[in-house]
Amino acid sequence: MSDSGRLWDSEAAALLSLIPDHDRLLQSVVETARGIFAAQASSIFLLDPQREHLVFEAVSGAGEAHLVGMRVPVDQGLAGWVMASAQPIAVDDVDNDPMFARNVAESTGYVPRSILAAPLLIDGDSIGVIEVLDRTSDPRGELSDLEILGLFANQAAIGLQMLRRAWLADARTDARGERVAAGERSGASASGSGSGSGEGQAAADSSLVSALRLLRSCNERQLKKALVVLNAVLDV
């Protein structure tokens, strides 16, 4: 098995164990955003691995009991436009905006009157969208609402990037440890049966089997979440 294969296994295993960190990060962002804007709801979508849907990853307010995990087409609605354009948008009356996808809103169980949305950007690429629905018109200081939401979007994106770096660092450390251990076993047995390379391969295969067992123990929702998180933190 190649080094990249072992790195992938380590990342997959680490990812599953750190999903709670990902959830807490995004949930804290939407809860704070909803509070700042005194809004009816706030949510964060992340792009799925197939780049066909935006997936609700965190929700505060309306829909928080059932929306996490729901998928909406990436090419529809205001969130889809923000994702594609990498630009924020503020719509105070959705009925007068042709980009508003009422059918998508109705499928969530909540149809807003106004929407504020901004992209989550890493190195200029959109990995998701944060939305605030039906915010109040109360003044919030010198910054505009879009500027404030942009700060929340940056917080979420930077947090995801930091998690990505931590996971990659752990995975590389594990991969180096496996290579050293496999080399020591290979050297110790080279003068005997000549099976060192076989033992090294067996050790790598064992790592793969362990990772696959961990994946197999997860339910369908956990597996889908793992794929979404993996796409967000690795495929950027």
Backbone torsions as a table, in degrees:
resi	resn	phi	psi	omega
1	MET	NA	137.3	-176.9
2	SER	-73.7	164.1	176.5
3	ASP	-59.6	-39.1	-179.1
4	SER	-65.3	-33.6	177.5
5	GLY	-65.8	-43.1	178.4
6	ARG	-66.4	-35.9	178.6
7	LEU	-63.7	-42.8	178.5
8	TRP	-60.2	-44.2	180.0
9	ASP	-60.1	-44.9	-178.9
10	SER	-63.4	-41.1	-179.1
11	GLU	-64.8	-41.4	-179.2
12	ALA	-62.6	-44.2	-180.0
13	ALA	-66.1	-44.2	179.7
14	ALA	-64.2	-38.1	-179.1
15	LEU	-58.6	-48.1	-177.5
16	LEU	-62.8	-36.6	-179.0
17	SER	-74.7	-20.8	-176.4
18	LEU	-105.2	5.4	178.5
19	ILE	-55.0	-39.3	176.9
20	PRO	-56.3	-35.7	177.3
21	ASP	-62.7	-42.6	178.3
22	HIS	-61.4	-45.7	-179.5
23	ASP	-62.8	-45.3	-178.5
24	ARG	-64.2	-39.7	179.4
25	LEU	-59.5	-53.7	-175.7
26	LEU	-69.5	-36.6	179.5
27	GLN	-65.3	-39.0	178.6
28	SER	-64.1	-35.7	179.5
29	VAL	-65.5	-49.0	-176.7
30	VAL	-69.1	-34.9	178.9
31	GLU	-66.6	-40.4	178.7
32	THR	-68.5	-42.1	179.3
33	ALA	-61.4	-44.6	179.2
34	ARG	-60.9	-40.6	179.6
35	GLY	-66.4	-43.9	-179.1
36	ILE	-61.1	-41.6	-177.1
37	PHE	-90.4	-1.6	-175.2
38	ALA	47.6	47.9	-172.6
39	ALA	-94.4	165.2	176.4
40	GLN	-76.1	-27.9	-179.5
41	ALA	-162.4	155.4	171.6
42	SER	-143.9	145.1	-177.4
43	SER	-150.4	157.8	174.0
44	ILE	-123.8	129.3	173.4
45	PHE	-106.1	146.2	168.7
46	LEU	-123.0	147.0	179.4
47	LEU	-70.4	135.7	-178.7
48	ASP	-79.9	166.8	-175.8
49	PRO	-58.9	-31.0	179.9
50	GLN	-82.1	-4.7	-179.2
51	ARG	56.9	36.1	179.2
52	GLU	-115.3	-19.8	-176.5
53	HIS	-137.0	153.3	166.4
54	LEU	-100.0	133.2	-174.8
55	VAL	-111.4	129.2	174.3
56	PHE	-63.9	116.7	-179.9
57	GLU	-106.7	-25.1	178.0
58	ALA	-153.1	138.2	-178.2
59	VAL	-141.3	136.6	172.8
60	SER	-128.4	130.6	-179.3
61	GLY	96.6	-143.0	-177.0
62	ALA	-55.6	126.1	178.2
63	GLY	89.2	-1.3	-174.5
64	GLU	-64.6	-21.5	-177.7
65	ALA	-79.2	-18.6	-173.8
66	HIS	-138.9	-7.8	-172.4
67	LEU	-83.5	-26.0	-176.9
68	VAL	-59.4	126.2	-177.7
69	GLY	99.1	-16.6	179.0
70	MET	-68.5	144.1	-177.4
71	ARG	-114.8	138.6	175.7
72	VAL	-127.3	146.9	-178.6
73	PRO	-58.4	136.0	-175.7
74	VAL	-73.1	-15.6	-177.2
75	ASP	-101.8	17.6	-179.5
76	GLN	-126.0	150.8	171.5
77	GLY	76.1	179.7	-178.5
78	LEU	-68.9	-36.9	177.5
79	ALA	-63.0	-39.3	177.5
80	GLY	-63.8	-39.1	178.0
81	TRP	-65.0	-44.0	179.1
82	VAL	-62.3	-41.1	179.4
83	MET	-61.8	-45.6	-176.0
84	ALA	-73.1	-37.4	-175.2
85	SER	-89.2	-17.7	-175.3
86	ALA	59.8	30.6	179.5
87	GLN	-123.9	144.9	176.5
88	PRO	-77.3	165.2	179.4
89	ILE	-151.1	146.6	175.1
90	ALA	-127.4	120.8	179.6
91	VAL	-123.0	115.6	-176.5
92	ASP	-87.9	-16.9	177.1
93	ASP	-142.8	98.0	-173.8
94	VAL	-64.0	-26.4	-178.7
95	ASP	-65.3	-20.8	-179.9
96	ASN	-101.7	11.1	179.2
97	ASP	-114.2	117.9	-176.5
98	PRO	-66.4	-17.6	-179.6
99	MET	-81.4	-13.2	-179.1
100	PHE	-69.4	127.2	-179.1
101	ALA	-100.4	93.4	-176.8
102	ARG	-62.7	-36.8	-179.2
103	ASN	-62.3	-36.7	177.7
104	VAL	-67.7	-43.9	178.8
105	ALA	-61.2	-43.9	180.0
106	GLU	-62.4	-33.8	-179.8
107	SER	-67.7	-19.9	178.5
108	THR	-86.1	-15.0	-178.7
109	GLY	92.0	2.2	179.4
110	TYR	-144.5	122.1	178.3
111	VAL	-108.1	112.0	-176.4
112	PRO	-80.8	163.9	172.2
113	ARG	-93.1	-34.4	-179.7
114	SER	-134.9	152.9	-179.0
115	ILE	-138.3	135.9	171.5
116	LEU	-121.4	127.6	-175.8
117	ALA	-142.7	146.6	179.0
118	ALA	-145.1	149.3	-179.5
119	PRO	-80.8	151.3	168.5
120	LEU	-93.5	116.2	-172.7
121	LEU	-115.5	135.4	169.9
122	ILE	-129.8	118.9	-177.5
123	ASP	54.0	36.3	177.0
124	GLY	84.1	-5.7	-179.5
125	ASP	-99.8	137.5	177.1
126	SER	-78.2	127.0	175.4
127	ILE	-113.5	-7.3	-179.6
128	GLY	178.2	-171.1	-175.9
129	VAL	-143.1	140.5	169.9
130	ILE	-109.8	135.8	179.6
131	GLU	-125.6	149.1	170.6
132	VAL	-127.1	127.3	-175.8
133	LEU	-110.1	133.1	174.5
134	ASP	52.1	60.0	175.7
135	ARG	-75.4	160.2	175.3
136	THR	-79.2	167.3	179.2
137	SER	-96.1	12.1	-179.4
138	ASP	-61.5	141.4	177.6
139	PRO	-64.9	141.5	-177.2
140	ARG	-125.2	35.5	177.0
141	GLY	93.8	-160.0	-173.7
142	GLU	-76.9	-26.4	-178.9
143	LEU	-78.8	146.2	174.9
144	SER	-74.7	165.1	179.1
145	ASP	-60.7	-39.4	179.8
146	LEU	-65.6	-37.6	178.2
147	GLU	-66.1	-40.4	178.8
148	ILE	-65.6	-45.7	179.1
149	LEU	-63.0	-34.8	177.2
150	GLY	-60.2	-34.5	177.3
151	LEU	-65.4	-40.1	177.2
152	PHE	-66.1	-40.3	178.2
153	ALA	-62.2	-41.8	178.2
154	ASN	-63.6	-39.5	179.2
155	GLN	-60.0	-45.9	-179.6
156	ALA	-64.7	-44.9	-178.0
157	ALA	-65.0	-43.4	178.9
158	ILE	-64.4	-40.0	177.9
159	GLY	-61.3	-43.6	177.7
160	LEU	-63.8	-39.6	179.3
161	GLN	-65.4	-38.0	177.8
162	MET	-65.9	-40.1	176.0
163	LEU	-62.7	-41.6	178.8
164	ARG	-58.2	-46.4	-178.7
165	ARG	-64.7	-39.1	179.0
166	ALA	-64.7	-42.4	-179.7
167	TRP	-65.6	-41.8	179.7
168	LEU	-65.0	-39.9	178.7
169	ALA	-63.2	-43.0	178.1
170	ASP	-63.7	-41.5	-178.0
171	ALA	-65.4	-41.0	179.8
172	ARG	-66.4	-37.3	176.9
173	THR	-63.0	-44.3	179.0
174	ASP	-63.4	-41.1	-178.8
175	ALA	-64.6	-40.9	177.8
176	ARG	-63.5	-40.4	178.6
177	GLY	-62.4	-39.7	178.3
178	GLU	-65.4	-39.6	-179.4
179	ARG	-66.0	-41.8	179.2
180	VAL	-63.5	-45.9	-179.1
181	ALA	-63.0	-41.8	179.9
182	ALA	-66.2	-37.9	178.4
183	GLY	-64.9	-40.7	179.1
184	GLU	-64.3	-41.6	178.9
185	ARG	-66.2	-38.3	-179.7
186	SER	-65.7	-42.8	179.5
187	GLY	-64.8	-37.2	-177.6
188	ALA	-69.3	-28.4	-175.6
189	SER	-105.0	-1.6	-174.5
190	ALA	-63.0	-35.9	-177.5
191	SER	-80.0	-7.6	-178.9
192	GLY	-98.3	-106.5	-173.3
193	SER	-82.8	-9.5	-179.5
194	GLY	74.7	26.4	-175.7
195	SER	-101.1	15.9	-176.8
196	GLY	-58.3	-45.4	-178.5
197	SER	-64.5	-34.9	178.0
198	GLY	-65.5	-39.6	179.0
199	GLU	-68.0	-38.9	177.2
200	GLY	-61.5	-42.5	177.3
201	GLN	-63.7	-39.9	179.8
202	ALA	-62.6	-39.6	179.3
203	ALA	-64.5	-42.7	178.9
204	ALA	-64.8	-42.2	178.9
205	ASP	-63.0	-36.6	178.3
206	SER	-62.3	-39.0	177.1
207	SER	-62.1	-42.0	178.6
208	LEU	-63.0	-44.5	-179.5
209	VAL	-60.9	-40.8	179.2
210	SER	-62.5	-43.4	179.2
211	ALA	-64.2	-41.7	-179.9
212	LEU	-65.7	-37.4	177.1
213	ARG	-63.6	-39.1	177.9
214	LEU	-62.6	-44.2	178.1
215	LEU	-63.0	-40.7	-177.2
216	ARG	-66.6	-26.4	-178.9
217	SER	-76.5	-11.3	-177.8
218	CYS	-85.1	151.1	174.8
219	ASN	-80.5	175.5	-173.9
220	GLU	-62.2	-40.4	-178.8
221	ARG	-65.3	-40.1	178.8
222	GLN	-64.6	-38.7	179.5
223	LEU	-65.6	-42.6	179.0
224	LYS	-63.1	-42.0	179.1
225	LYS	-63.1	-40.8	-179.8
226	ALA	-60.5	-40.7	-179.9
227	LEU	-66.3	-40.4	179.9
228	VAL	-65.6	-46.3	-179.7
229	VAL	-63.0	-42.9	-179.3
230	LEU	-60.1	-41.7	177.9
231	ASN	-63.3	-41.5	-175.5
232	ALA	-68.2	-38.1	-172.7
233	VAL	-98.7	-13.1	-178.7
234	LEU	-115.6	-34.1	-174.1
235	ASP	-97.9	59.6	179.7
236	VAL	-130.9	NA	NA
